[in-house]
């Protein structure tokens, strides 16, 4: 399952020669992101040590989540891979979102949690972690599951974004388009927050060599956050996600750093990730000296009226791609083009929004944030 080739093929399918040429150039300039996205997919769907979350279970869940994220072409990639694994009927039904034969407690818990975090990540809480534990999942298995869910949701947004840029994406049918993460109020702040995990982080002194490598521990760098220590339960995913994140948020050329931070902020508002919203609101303010925009977003939420011809469309784009992927379409990309953004800038915004759908689904669901004492 080569996700890089799959995404490149979307660029080659662009409806017009101009769109095709521009997307081909984007694919060339951001080949590192496509390559690392493929590595991330392999790490979560077909890792070297899958454990009880077998390759078949992971692939079936990935197909199901891609469908729920209104990315049927991505789902077809996983379904094709699933067929080669000769899955039992229960996994085939799970992948197609069909009524399943009787499931065991373990698989039922995986499916319930995947559905929740894919469709309504803001609603996930400590209680949902306890349900997984009661179904027999270890802390490491919970992190493996969370990384799988988050990565597929990221890839779904990148798929939709590239299809929209290629001019081949129409809104999904009404029933699918209305699926969203919701937008109820939450108390956001740009003040620094402390993150408290629901799971037991890896003890640094007990970390394996693979875990230490994934955390990039050196003799002069042994102060590792609880967040990273928690994600170290899945070192294969952590090792590939960190460089992918850096490439997306700090890559050369394309969208400005502040533009990427706005994409992160819009996504985090929808998913109610207080910690991510806090960090990236501060970074946006540092880069733009525009605290009033953040204040408006925190006060008015996803419907915020920024009264700014540059920042409003960027914010609205990230909100829509996060909240209503089924309603997302080529017209949304055309709107940004009409406001002067290049295809490279739009791709960077898609990726920044997508990677924070990933980050939110880890930070908000595996722990909670508080103001430090």
Beta strands, then each sheet from edge to edge (+ up, - down):
strand 1: 193-197
strand 2: 367-371
sheet 1: 1+ 2-
end
